[in-house]
Amino acid sequence: MSDENTRGNVPVGAGGSGSGRPSSRTRGTRTGYGTGTGRGTTRRKEAERPRALTWFALVDVAALSVMLGAVAVGFGPVWGSLGYVLPTAGGAVVGLLVAWVGAWRRFPAVMVTALAVLGYLLFGGALALPHTTVAGVVPTLDTLRELLLGSVEGWKQFVTTVPPMRSFPDLAVVPFLLMLLVALTAGTISWRAKHAVWAVVPVIAGLAGVILLGTLDAALPVVQGLVVAIAALLWGAVRVMEARVGTHSISTEASREATRRLRWYRVRSGAMILGVAALAAGFTAPILMPDQPRTVLRETIVPPLNVHQFTSPLVAFRHYAKDAREDEQFTVSDLPEDGRIRLATLDRYDGVVFDASGEGGDTGVYTRVGEQIATSQEGTPTPIDVTVTGYSGVWVPEIGSLTGVEWTGANAEAQTDGTYYNSTTRTAITTAGIKRGDTYRLSTLVTENPDEETLKKGTILGADLPETEASAMPPGLPAKSTQFTGEQTDPATKLFLIRDALQASGVLSSGLDGEVPSRPGHSAERIDTLVEEEKMVGDDEQFAVALALMARQSGIPARVVMGFYPDKDSEYEEGEPWTVLGSDVHAWIEVPFEGYGWVPVDAVPEEKPQIQPEPKSQEVPKPPVLQDPEPPEEPDKAKAGSVEDDEKDEAENDLFDWGLLGVILLAVGIPLLLIAGPIVAILAYKARRRARRRSAEQLADRVSGGWHEVVDVVTDLGTNVPRGATRRESAGVIAGAHEVPSTLMLAHRADATVFGREQPTAADVEAFWKEVDELVGGLRSTVSTRQRVRAALSLRSVWARIGGRRGIFAALGALGSRRTKESR
């Protein structure tokens, strides 16, 4: 409220009448005021009504709408379409409507909060989640569940999902709820606070929130800031002018006409000045302001996906190469020239397995993605359709740099909700898993890799990859790496020297019939055995890991990639759909080259049938003996599968989903806490206040506290007791308003006890408090149940006694104080 509400107003019964008795004008729930001259002004009739019911409220609505609209525009880049308009505008309307109703009915904060929660649940479905409602309007149980979960988890999902957000309609809860909260706070301050200009604070906070939830690409930052600033300044000037003009009660037609002309003159003048300043700022700001990147949460918050919960696909390499060699895995509609299907990029080695880290930096992070993925990569846009025929797992076979994933199978909804992508390593995961019969479409950017001669002359860049502890490295690897590179210092030369040495000394074998026995796995022991042999026997799994580790030993960043591509024995014909078999599985490494990024490098040796063991004569009947080394495959395979078996057993043994219980408790508990928390806090404070008064150290203070209890009760019931009035004056106001003459007797007894010569006894105090309880009970019995509930939750007495003119924030801050000095 403005200052004119208190200037020149003299409470009746506080000294206005000669008899000192309260006037009949004090009946009701508001303080009676005389119309004496005071300082030459009186209270106008308009001031007795809530501001929300005056025509000035329309000015407030217009100003707030303009500022809120400027805030909502910031969602444009992150949403990627105009789909954000409905939830943001709807949230602002609901918030302003709840604030207006609360100001009109003068509801306490608890009631306004409850109305806001109710409005969120009733209108959230139609405005933010229409696909979950009946006929786009009526909320369902799914709507309520999504709204409750979205209020808790939506913020995290919003900043950990790759834009544009239009691929995730469930996330519309976030802009809807944010605008509702901003509009509710700004509207409440505007229509109920003494200084309405503070309503600009939540608007600015909302603008900052939209920036933090957005992307590095700004919407219209200069325009947004100027619109908010101009609207706030004009609105503030109008409010100040209203406060000054509203202090005068004696007005004529001429004075009212002069006031109107003055108002429009100041509005026009202010608008012209601010408009010129805005144009100047709009042209000069882009030039003067430094071009610095924005700070947004999605660039600093690490998404919660724990990729380590998924088994590295490289563990199953030998399964594809040997057991599922002839099995169809999936079919791609079109494979680009020299294209490779990537299953996973692995950059962390712990001595047992090469795994994906996704810990940020050059290892990237896994963020939730949808049908469109914002990217700065360049390449040829290529749509690729994939039909799964035998493959199963969480790792998504993909090609190039993804710009979108569209699931079209029976499990499309769950797969879409659980799709994550690491744009740095170009690895995709769906937590819902992939199985036979699933279909999806990849939108990807394909680039052409440079030839080997270009790479040998190129420059290898540095990269921050996870380091491998010395104890986890194969012991013989450093010496072997030094042996292969000699005294060379150029990183590119060293890389290809290591690659050539592995190819020259290697024998390709997956342990198939007729091939040299070869153990699977890529543990430190297996790789050490490989490089120590004169003829290195292994397949892509071992050679790719050996090349990556030896490159790292030489100071060259390298990571392992597992995927599929057609080799020289494949029946794939270019331009035709390609059905991928298990035998098409391969592993290679990637190294960062300047100007090209991460480039694939193969280390697969050519097959050398001439050194494969063949029986030379009947004198050496030892093929069975030569085959003896094969049994180790079974333990390794069992070992590789034991991790999955253990995880499966643990999953089966976990009969209760504690994580789901926690989410449900948070989703239900937080809204309940928002409603019940303030109620419990207010009731607890009032109970503690009463107990402190009744148990004061001095017996006289207990009597004084009893009277304060009576005053506070009637204040909460709606009767304004003048500040600074004596007990007898206050009793006159109370008796006139509630028709309880016994209040005067109680006030006389309190004065006699407090200011008497003799100290009261404990019996006197108990008798006094008994009368207090009877009086309070009688006062409460004269009003309706609804009024009693409102009084119990009202903070009017707290504000009147503790805050006074210091404001509501001082009153709220004093709620937690241990001692409050009250006048006798």
C-alpha positions in Angstrom: 0.0 0.0 0.0 1.1 3.6 -0.5 1.8 6.2 2.1 -1.5 8.0 1.7 -3.2 5.4 3.8 -1.8 6.7 7.1 -1.3 10.4 6.6 -3.8 12.5 8.5 -5.9 9.6 9.8 -6.7 9.8 13.5 -8.0 6.7 15.2 -11.4 7.2 16.9 -11.3 6.5 20.6 -7.6 7.2 20.8 -8.2 10.8 21.8 -10.7 12.2 19.4 -13.7 12.2 21.7 -14.0 13.9 25.0 -15.2 11.0 27.0 -12.5 8.7 26.0 -15.0 6.0 25.2 -14.9 4.3 21.8 -17.2 5.5 19.2 -19.7 3.3 17.6 -17.8 3.8 14.3 -15.3 1.3 15.5 -17.7 -1.6 15.1 -16.7 -4.2 12.5 -13.3 -5.5 11.5 -11.5 -2.2 10.5 -10.4 0.7 12.5 -12.6 3.7 12.7 -11.0 7.0 11.6 -12.2 10.5 12.1 -12.2 13.1 9.4 -10.4 15.8 11.3 -8.0 18.0 9.4 -4.9 16.4 10.8 -2.2 17.8 8.5 -4.7 19.0 6.0 -5.5 15.6 4.4 -7.9 12.8 5.1 -8.3 9.2 4.0 -10.1 8.9 0.6 -12.8 6.3 0.0 -10.7 4.7 -2.7 -8.0 3.9 -0.2 -10.3 1.8 1.9 -10.6 -0.7 -1.0 -7.9 -3.1 -2.0 -5.8 -1.8 -4.8 -6.7 -4.9 -6.8 -10.3 -3.5 -7.1 -9.3 -0.1 -8.4 -8.7 0.9 -12.0 -5.0 1.4 -11.1 -4.8 -2.4 -11.0 -5.2 -2.3 -14.8 -2.1 -0.2 -15.1 -0.2 -2.8 -12.9 -1.5 -5.7 -15.1 -0.3 -3.9 -18.2 3.2 -3.2 -16.8 3.6 -6.6 -15.4 2.4 -8.3 -18.7 5.0 -6.3 -20.7 7.8 -7.2 -18.4 6.8 -10.9 -18.1 6.5 -11.1 -21.9 10.1 -9.8 -22.2 11.2 -12.5 -19.8 9.3 -15.3 -21.6 11.0 -14.4 -25.0 14.2 -15.8 -23.6 12.8 -19.4 -23.9 12.8 -19.1 -27.7 16.3 -20.4 -28.6 16.3 -23.3 -26.1 12.8 -24.4 -27.2 13.5 -24.1 -30.9 9.9 -23.2 -31.9 6.9 -21.1 -30.7 5.7 -24.0 -28.6 6.9 -22.3 -25.5 4.4 -19.4 -25.9 1.4 -21.3 -24.5 3.0 -22.6 -21.3 4.8 -19.4 -20.5 1.8 -17.1 -21.2 -0.5 -19.5 -19.4 1.8 -19.6 -16.3 2.0 -15.8 -16.2 -1.8 -15.5 -16.4 -2.4 -18.1 -13.7 0.2 -16.5 -11.4 -1.3 -13.0 -11.9 -4.8 -14.3 -11.4 -3.9 -16.0 -8.1 -2.1 -12.9 -6.9 -5.1 -10.7 -7.7 -7.5 -13.0 -5.9 -5.2 -13.1 -2.9 -5.0 -9.3 -2.9 -8.7 -8.8 -3.4 -9.7 -11.2 -0.6 -6.7 -10.2 1.6 -5.8 -13.9 1.9 -2.8 -14.8 4.1 0.4 -16.1 2.5 -0.6 -19.7 3.3 -3.9 -19.4 1.5 -2.2 -17.8 -1.5 0.3 -20.6 -1.7 -2.4 -23.2 -1.6 -4.3 -21.4 -4.4 -1.1 -21.3 -6.4 -0.5 -25.1 -6.0 -4.2 -25.7 -6.9 -3.9 -23.5 -10.0 -0.7 -25.3 -11.0 -2.4 -28.7 -10.8 -5.7 -27.6 -12.4 -4.3 -25.6 -15.4 -0.9 -27.2 -15.8 -2.3 -30.0 -17.9 -4.1 -27.8 -20.5 -1.3 -25.3 -20.7 1.9 -27.4 -20.4 0.9 -31.1 -20.8 -2.1 -31.2 -23.1 -1.1 -34.7 -24.5 -1.8 -36.2 -21.0 -5.2 -34.7 -20.6 -8.7 -35.6 -21.8 -9.7 -33.5 -24.7 -6.6 -31.3 -24.0 -8.2 -29.8 -21.0 -9.3 -32.2 -18.2 -6.3 -33.4 -16.2 -5.8 -37.1 -15.6 -3.8 -39.1 -13.1 -0.9 -39.1 -15.5 -1.2 -35.3 -15.7 -1.0 -34.9 -12.0 1.9 -37.3 -11.8 3.9 -35.5 -14.5 3.2 -32.1 -12.9 4.4 -33.2 -9.5 7.4 -35.0 -10.8 8.2 -32.1 -13.2 8.2 -29.6 -10.3 11.0 -31.6 -8.7 12.9 -33.3 -11.5 12.0 -31.0 -14.5 14.7 -28.4 -13.7 17.4 -31.1 -13.7 16.2 -32.6 -16.9 15.8 -29.2 -18.6 19.4 -28.3 -18.1 20.8 -31.8 -18.9 18.9 -32.2 -22.2 20.3 -31.1 -25.5 18.2 -28.4 -27.2 15.8 -27.9 -28.8 13.3 -28.7 -26.1 10.4 -29.1 -28.5 11.4 -32.7 -28.8 10.4 -33.2 -25.1 6.9 -31.8 -24.6 6.9 -33.0 -21.0 9.6 -30.3 -20.2 7.0 -27.6 -20.9 6.3 -27.9 -17.1 9.5 -25.9 -16.5 8.6 -22.6 -18.3 5.0 -22.9 -17.1 6.0 -23.2 -13.4 8.8 -20.6 -13.7 6.5 -17.9 -15.2 3.7 -18.8 -12.7 6.1 -18.2 -9.7 7.5 -15.0 -11.2 4.0 -13.6 -12.0 2.6 -14.7 -8.6 5.4 -13.0 -6.7 5.4 -9.8 -8.8 1.6 -9.5 -8.7 1.4 -10.0 -4.9 4.1 -7.4 -4.2 2.5 -5.0 -6.7 -1.0 -5.2 -5.2 -0.2 -5.7 -1.5 3.2 -4.2 -0.6 3.7 -0.7 0.5 6.4 -0.1 -2.2 5.2 -1.7 -5.4 8.5 -1.0 -7.1 9.9 -4.2 -5.4 7.8 -6.2 -7.9 10.6 -5.6 -10.4 12.9 -7.8 -8.3 11.1 -11.1 -9.1 10.9 -10.1 -12.8 14.6 -9.6 -12.9 15.1 -12.9 -11.1 12.9 -14.6 -13.7 14.9 -13.0 -16.5 18.1 -14.4 -14.9 16.5 -17.8 -14.5 15.5 -17.9 -18.2 19.1 -17.1 -19.1 20.5 -19.8 -16.8 18.1 -22.4 -18.2 18.8 -21.3 -21.8 21.6 -21.9 -24.3 24.7 -20.0 -25.3 22.6 -18.5 -28.1 20.7 -15.5 -26.7 17.2 -14.5 -27.8 17.1 -10.7 -27.8 19.2 -9.8 -24.8 19.4 -6.0 -25.5 15.7 -5.7 -26.4 14.6 -7.8 -23.4 16.7 -5.7 -21.0 15.5 -2.4 -22.4 11.8 -3.5 -22.4 12.0 -4.5 -18.7 13.9 -1.3 -17.8 11.6 1.1 -19.6 8.4 -0.6 -18.4 9.7 -0.7 -14.8 10.7 3.0 -14.8 7.4 4.2 -16.4 5.4 2.0 -14.0 7.4 3.2 -11.0 6.9 6.8 -12.0 3.2 6.3 -12.3 2.9 4.6 -8.9 4.9 7.4 -7.2 2.7 10.0 -8.9 -0.4 8.2 -7.8 0.8 8.1 -4.2 1.4 11.8 -4.1 -1.8 12.8 -5.8 -3.8 10.2 -3.7 -3.0 12.0 -0.4 -5.4 14.8 -1.1 -9.0 14.2 -0.3 -10.6 17.5 -1.1 -11.0 17.6 -4.8 -13.2 19.4 -7.3 -13.9 18.8 -11.0 -11.2 21.3 -11.9 -8.6 19.7 -9.6 -9.4 16.3 -11.0 -9.0 17.5 -14.6 -5.7 19.1 -13.6 -4.6 15.9 -12.1 -5.5 13.9 -15.2 -3.6 16.4 -17.4 -0.6 16.2 -15.1 -0.6 12.4 -15.2 -0.7 12.2 -18.9 1.9 14.9 -19.3 4.4 13.1 -17.1 3.6 9.7 -18.7 4.2 11.1 -22.2 7.3 13.0 -21.2 8.8 10.0 -19.4 7.9 7.7 -22.3 9.6 10.0 -24.9 12.7 10.4 -22.7 13.0 6.7 -22.1 12.3 5.9 -25.8 15.1 8.1 -26.9 17.4 6.5 -24.3 16.3 3.0 -25.4 17.1 3.7 -29.1 20.5 5.1 -28.1 21.2 2.1 -25.9 20.0 -0.3 -28.6 22.5 1.0 -31.1 25.4 1.5 -28.8 25.1 -1.5 -26.5 26.3 -4.1 -29.1 29.3 -1.9 -29.8 30.3 -1.1 -26.3 29.5 -4.4 -24.6 32.2 -7.0 -24.7 31.5 -10.1 -26.7 31.6 -12.6 -23.9 29.9 -16.0 -23.8 26.8 -16.3 -21.6 26.8 -18.4 -18.4 24.2 -21.1 -18.6 23.6 -24.1 -16.4 23.7 -26.7 -19.1 27.3 -25.8 -19.8 28.4 -26.3 -16.2 26.2 -29.0 -14.7 27.3 -32.6 -15.3 24.2 -34.7 -16.3 23.3 -37.4 -13.8 23.6 -40.4 -16.2 26.1 -42.9 -14.8 27.5 -44.5 -17.9 29.6 -46.9 -15.8 26.6 -48.9 -14.9 26.6 -50.3 -18.4 29.1 -53.0 -19.4 31.7 -51.9 -22.0 30.7 -53.4 -25.4 34.3 -54.3 -26.1 33.9 -57.2 -23.6 31.5 -58.8 -26.1 33.8 -58.3 -29.1 34.8 -62.0 -29.4 31.1 -63.0 -29.0 30.3 -61.1 -32.2 33.5 -62.2 -34.0 33.1 -65.9 -33.2 29.8 -67.0 -31.7 27.5 -64.6 -33.6 29.6 -64.5 -36.7 26.8 -65.4 -39.1 24.0 -63.8 -37.2 22.3 -60.7 -38.6 22.5 -57.8 -36.2 20.7 -54.9 -37.9 20.1 -53.3 -41.3 21.0 -49.7 -42.3 19.3 -48.1 -45.2 22.4 -46.4 -46.5 26.0 -46.5 -45.5 28.1 -43.5 -46.6 31.2 -44.0 -48.6 34.0 -45.4 -46.3 31.4 -45.1 -43.5 31.8 -46.8 -40.1 29.0 -47.6 -37.7 30.0 -46.6 -34.2 28.8 -48.6 -31.2 30.8 -46.9 -28.5 33.9 -44.7 -27.9 36.0 -45.9 -25.0 38.6 -43.7 -23.4 39.3 -45.0 -19.9 41.5 -48.1 -19.2 41.8 -49.6 -15.7 43.9 -52.6 -16.5 40.9 -54.9 -17.0 38.6 -53.3 -19.5 38.5 -50.2 -21.8 35.4 -48.3 -20.8 33.6 -45.0 -21.6 34.1 -42.3 -19.0 31.9 -39.3 -20.0 33.4 -37.1 -17.2 33.6 -33.8 -19.2 36.4 -32.1 -21.1 37.7 -34.2 -24.0 35.7 -37.2 -22.8 32.5 -35.3 -23.2 29.3 -35.7 -21.2 26.1 -37.7 -21.9 23.1 -35.4 -22.2 19.5 -36.3 -23.0 18.6 -35.8 -26.6 15.5 -36.1 -28.8 14.5 -35.8 -32.4 16.7 -32.8 -32.9 20.1 -32.1 -31.5 21.7 -28.7 -31.7 25.3 -29.0 -32.9 28.1 -26.8 -34.3 29.6 -29.7 -36.3 29.8 -29.5 -40.1 29.1 -32.2 -42.6 26.7 -33.6 -45.2 23.2 -34.1 -43.7 22.3 -37.7 -44.1 19.2 -39.5 -42.9 19.7 -43.2 -42.1 17.0 -45.8 -41.1 18.0 -48.7 -38.9 16.1 -51.9 -38.4 17.3 -54.1 -35.5 17.2 -57.9 -36.4 19.4 -59.5 -33.8 21.4 -56.9 -31.8 20.5 -56.2 -28.2 22.0 -53.7 -25.7 22.0 -50.1 -24.6 24.6 -48.8 -27.0 23.0 -47.3 -30.1 24.6 -48.1 -33.4 25.1 -44.7 -35.2 27.1 -43.0 -37.9 28.8 -39.6 -38.0 27.7 -36.7 -35.8 24.1 -37.0 -34.8 21.6 -34.1 -35.2 18.7 -36.2 -34.1 17.3 -39.6 -33.1 13.7 -40.6 -33.9 12.5 -43.9 -32.4 9.7 -45.5 -34.3 9.3 -49.0 -32.8 6.9 -50.4 -30.3 9.1 -49.2 -27.4 9.6 -45.7 -28.9 8.3 -43.7 -26.0 10.6 -45.3 -23.4 13.6 -45.2 -25.8 13.0 -41.6 -26.5 12.9 -40.7 -22.8 16.1 -42.6 -22.1 18.3 -41.5 -25.1 21.5 -39.8 -24.2 24.3 -38.6 -26.5 27.9 -37.7 -26.0 28.7 -35.2 -28.9 32.4 -35.2 -28.0 32.9 -39.0 -28.4 29.8 -39.4 -30.7 28.4 -42.2 -28.6 24.7 -42.7 -28.0 22.9 -44.7 -25.3 19.3 -45.5 -24.6 18.6 -46.7 -21.1 15.5 -48.5 -22.3 17.6 -50.8 -24.4 17.4 -52.1 -28.0 16.1 -55.4 -29.0 15.0 -57.3 -32.1 12.2 -55.5 -34.0 13.1 -52.0 -32.9 13.5 -49.3 -35.6 14.8 -45.8 -35.5 16.0 -43.0 -37.8 19.3 -41.2 -37.5 19.8 -37.6 -38.6 23.5 -37.3 -39.0 26.3 -35.2 -40.4 28.9 -37.2 -42.4 32.4 -35.9 -43.1 35.2 -37.4 -45.3 38.3 -38.5 -43.4 41.7 -37.5 -44.8 44.0 -40.1 -46.3 47.0 -41.6 -44.5 49.6 -39.6 -46.3 47.9 -36.4 -45.2 47.8 -37.6 -41.6 51.5 -38.5 -41.6 52.2 -34.9 -42.4 49.7 -33.5 -39.9 49.8 -32.3 -36.4 48.4 -34.2 -33.5 46.6 -32.1 -30.9 46.6 -32.6 -27.2 43.6 -34.0 -25.3 42.7 -34.5 -21.6 41.8 -38.2 -21.4 41.5 -40.2 -18.2 45.0 -41.4 -17.1 45.7 -45.0 -16.5 47.5 -45.9 -13.3 51.0 -47.3 -13.7 50.1 -50.5 -11.9 47.3 -51.1 -14.4 49.5 -50.8 -17.5 51.0 -53.9 -19.2 54.5 -54.1 -17.8 56.2 -54.7 -21.2 54.4 -52.0 -23.0 56.7 -49.0 -22.4 59.8 -50.9 -23.6 58.0 -52.2 -26.6 56.7 -48.7 -27.5 60.3 -47.3 -27.2 61.6 -50.1 -29.4 59.0 -49.3 -32.1 59.5 -45.5 -32.2 63.3 -45.3 -31.7 64.5 -41.8 -31.5 61.6 -40.2 -33.4 60.1 -37.1 -31.7 57.3 -36.2 -34.1 54.0 -37.5 -32.7 52.4 -38.4 -36.0 55.6 -40.3 -37.1 55.7 -42.2 -33.8 52.0 -43.1 -34.1 52.4 -44.7 -37.6 55.7 -46.4 -36.6 53.9 -48.2 -33.8 51.0 -49.0 -36.1 53.2 -50.4 -38.8 55.2 -52.5 -36.3 52.0 -54.1 -34.9 50.7 -54.9 -38.3 54.1 -56.4 -39.4 54.4 -58.6 -36.4 50.8 -59.4 -35.9 48.7 -62.5 -36.9 45.0 -61.9 -37.1 43.0 -64.6 -35.4 39.7 -64.7 -33.6 40.2 -68.3 -32.5 38.0 -69.8 -35.2 38.5 -73.3 -36.6 41.5 -73.4 -38.7 43.0 -70.3 -37.2 45.9 -69.9 -34.8 44.6 -70.2 -31.2 43.9 -66.7 -29.8 42.6 -65.8 -26.3 39.9 -63.1 -26.0 40.0 -60.2 -23.7 42.1 -57.0 -23.4 43.3 -57.0 -19.8 46.8 -55.9 -18.9 48.0 -59.5 -18.8 46.5 -60.3 -22.2 48.0 -57.2 -23.9 51.4 -57.8 -22.2 51.3 -61.4 -23.5 50.5 -60.1 -27.0 53.4 -57.6 -27.3 55.9 -60.0 -25.8 55.3 -62.7 -28.4 57.5 -62.7 -31.5 54.4 -63.3 -33.5 51.5 -61.3 -32.0 48.3 -63.3 -32.3 45.0 -61.6 -31.7 42.1 -59.7 -33.4 41.0 -56.1 -33.6 40.2 -56.1 -29.9 43.7 -56.8 -28.7 45.5 -54.8 -31.5 43.4 -51.7 -31.0 43.9 -51.7 -27.3 47.6 -52.3 -27.7 48.0 -49.4 -30.2 46.0 -47.0 -28.0 48.1 -47.8 -24.9 51.4 -47.6 -26.7 50.3 -44.3 -28.3 49.5 -43.0 -24.8 52.9 -44.2 -23.6 54.5 -42.0 -26.4 52.5 -39.0 -25.3 49.8 -39.3 -28.1 46.1 -39.1 -26.9 44.2 -42.1 -28.3 40.9 -43.7 -27.6 39.4 -47.0 -28.7 36.2 -47.3 -30.8 34.1 -50.4 -31.3 31.7 -50.7 -34.2 31.1 -52.2 -37.6 32.2 -51.6 -41.2 32.4 -53.9 -44.3 35.8 -55.4 -44.9 37.1 -56.9 -48.2 35.3 -60.2 -47.5 31.9 -58.5 -47.0 29.1 -58.9 -49.5 28.0 -55.3 -49.1 27.3 -53.4 -52.3 27.6 -49.6 -52.2 24.3 -47.9 -52.5 22.2 -50.8 -51.2 20.9 -51.4 -47.7 23.5 -53.2 -45.6 22.7 -56.1 -43.3 25.3 -56.1 -40.6 26.6 -59.5 -39.5 28.5 -60.3 -36.3 31.6 -60.9 -38.5 31.6 -57.2 -39.5 32.6 -56.2 -36.0 35.8 -54.2 -35.7 37.8 -52.0 -33.3 40.1 -49.1 -34.1 41.6 -46.1 -32.4 41.0 -42.4 -32.9 43.6 -39.7 -32.6 42.9 -35.9 -32.7 44.5 -34.2 -35.7 44.6 -30.4 -36.3 42.0 -29.4 -38.8 40.3 -32.8 -38.9 39.3 -33.6 -35.3 39.4 -37.2 -34.1 40.4 -39.4 -37.0 40.2 -43.2 -37.1 43.5 -45.2 -37.4 43.4 -49.0 -37.9 45.9 -51.5 -36.5 44.6 -54.7 -38.0 47.3 -57.0 -39.4 46.7 -59.0 -42.6 45.9 -62.6 -42.3 49.0 -64.8 -42.8 47.8 -68.4 -43.6 51.3 -69.5 -44.2 52.2 -69.4 -40.5 49.0 -71.1 -39.4 49.8 -74.5 -37.9 49.2 -77.4 -40.3 50.0 -81.1 -39.8 53.1 -81.8 -41.8 52.8 -85.6 -41.7 51.2 -88.5 -40.0 54.2 -88.7 -37.7 53.1 -85.7 -35.8 49.5 -86.4 -34.8 49.3 -83.4 -32.5 46.5 -81.2 -33.7 44.5 -82.1 -30.6 47.5 -81.0 -28.5 47.8 -77.7 -30.4 44.1 -77.1 -29.8 44.6 -77.4 -26.0 45.1 -73.6 -25.5 41.6 -73.0 -26.6 39.9 -73.9 -23.3 41.0 -70.6 -21.7 38.4 -69.0 -23.9 35.7 -70.4 -21.8 37.0 -69.0 -18.5 37.5 -65.6 -20.1 34.1 -65.7 -21.6 32.6 -66.7 -18.3 34.6 -64.0 -16.7 33.4 -61.5 -19.1 29.9 -62.6 -18.6 30.2 -62.9 -14.9 29.8 -59.2 -14.4 26.5 -59.2 -16.2 25.4 -62.3 -14.3 26.3 -60.6 -11.0 24.4 -57.5 -12.0 21.4 -59.5 -13.0 21.4 -61.4 -9.7 21.7 -58.2 -7.8 18.8 -56.7 -9.8 16.7 -59.7 -9.1 17.5 -59.7 -5.5 16.7 -56.0 -5.1 13.0 -56.5 -4.4 12.3 -52.8 -3.6 13.1 -49.8 -5.7 14.3 -47.3 -3.1 15.1 -44.7 -5.7 11.5 -44.7 -7.0 10.3 -44.4 -3.4 12.5 -41.4 -2.9 11.3 -39.7 -6.1 7.7 -40.3 -5.0 8.3 -38.9 -1.5 10.0 -35.8 -3.0 7.2 -35.3 -5.6 4.5 -35.5 -2.9 6.4 -34.2 0.1 7.6 -30.9 -1.4 4.2 -29.6 -2.4 2.8 -30.7 1.0 5.7 -29.0 2.7 5.0 -25.8 0.8 1.4 -25.9 2.1 1.8 -27.4 5.5 5.2 -25.9 6.4 4.0 -22.3 6.8 0.9 -23.4 8.7 2.9 -25.4 11.2 5.5 -22.6 11.5 2.8 -20.0 12.3 0.9 -22.2 14.8 4.2 -23.2 16.5 5.3 -19.6 16.8 2.0 -18.4 18.3 2.0 -21.3 20.8 5.6 -20.5 21.8 4.6 -16.8 22.2 1.7 -17.7 24.5 3.8 -20.0 26.6 6.6 -17.5 26.9 4.1 -14.8 28.1 2.5 -17.1 30.6 5.9 -18.3 32.1 7.7 -15.0 32.2 10.2 -14.5 35.1 8.3 -11.6 36.6 4.7 -12.2 37.7 3.8 -8.7 36.6 5.1 -9.6 33.1 2.8 -12.6 33.0 -0.2 -10.3 33.6 1.1 -7.9 30.9 1.6 -10.8 28.6 -2.0 -12.0 29.2 -3.3 -8.6 28.0 -1.0 -8.8 25.0 -2.5 -12.2 24.2 -6.0 -10.6 24.1 -4.8 -7.8 21.8 -3.1 -10.2 19.4 -6.2 -12.4 19.2 -8.5 -9.6 18.3 -5.9 -8.2 15.8 -5.8 -11.6 14.1 -9.6 -11.6 14.0 -9.5 -8.4 12.0 -9.8 -5.6 14.5 -7.1 -2.9 14.2 -6.0 -1.9 17.7 -4.2 1.5 17.4 -0.5 1.3 18.1 0.6 3.2 21.2 -2.9 3.1 22.7 -3.2 2.4 26.4 -4.9 -0.7 27.7 -8.1 1.1 28.5 -8.1 2.8 25.0 -7.4 -0.6 23.4 -10.2 -2.2 25.5 -12.6 0.5 24.3 -11.8 -0.4 20.7 -12.2 -4.1 21.4 -15.4 -3.7 23.4 -17.0 -1.6 20.7 -16.0 -3.9 17.8 -16.9 -7.2 19.4 -19.5 -6.0 22.0 -17.6 -7.6 24.9 -17.8 -5.1 27.9 -15.7 -7.4 30.1 -12.7 -6.3 28.1 -12.7 -3.0 30.0 -12.7 -4.7 33.4 -9.8 -6.9 32.3 -7.8 -3.9 31.2 -8.5 -2.1 34.5 -7.3 -5.2 36.4 -4.2 -5.5 34.3 -3.3 -1.8 34.9 -3.9 -2.2 38.7 -1.8 -5.3 38.8 1.1 -4.1 36.7 1.4 -0.6 38.1 0.2 -1.4 41.7 2.5 -1.1 44.7 2.3 -4.7 45.7 3.6 -7.6 43.5 0.9 -10.0 42.3 0.8 -13.5 43.6 0.9 -16.7 41.5 -2.8 -17.2 42.3 -3.6 -13.7 41.0 -1.7 -14.5 37.8 -3.6 -17.7 37.3 -6.9 -16.1 37.9 -6.1 -13.3 35.4 -5.0 -15.8 32.8 -8.2 -17.8 33.4 -10.2 -14.6 32.6 -8.0 -14.1 29.5 -8.8 -17.6 28.3 -12.5 -17.1 28.9 -12.5 -13.7 27.1 -10.5 -15.1 24.1 -12.8 -18.1 23.9 -15.8 -15.8 23.8 -14.3 -13.6 21.1 -13.6 -16.6 18.9 -17.1 -18.1 19.5 -18.7 -15.0 18.0 -17.2 -15.5 14.5 -17.5 -18.3 12.0 -15.3 -21.3 11.7 -13.7 -19.9 8.5 -12.8 -16.7 10.4 -11.3 -18.6 13.3 -9.1 -20.6 10.9 -8.0 -17.4 9.1 -7.2 -15.8 12.5 -5.2 -18.8 13.6 -3.1 -18.5 10.5 -2.9 -14.8 10.3 0.3 -12.8 10.8 -1.4 -9.5 11.4 -0.6 -9.6 15.1 3.0 -10.5 14.4 3.5 -7.7 11.9 1.7 -5.2 14.1 3.7 -6.0 17.3 7.1 -6.9 15.9 7.3 -5.3 12.4 5.2 -2.2 12.6 6.5 0.4 10.1 9.7 -1.6 9.6 8.0 -3.8 7.1 6.9 -7.4 6.8 10.5 -8.6 6.2 11.5 -7.4 9.6 8.5 -9.1 11.1 9.3 -12.4 9.4 12.9 -12.1 10.4 11.9 -11.7 14.0 9.9 -14.9 14.0 13.0 -16.9 14.8 14.2 -14.7 17.6 14.4 -16.3 21.0 13.2 -13.2 23.0 11.0 -10.3 22.1 10.7 -7.3 24.4 7.1 -6.4 24.9 5.9 -3.2 26.6 4.0 -3.5 29.9 
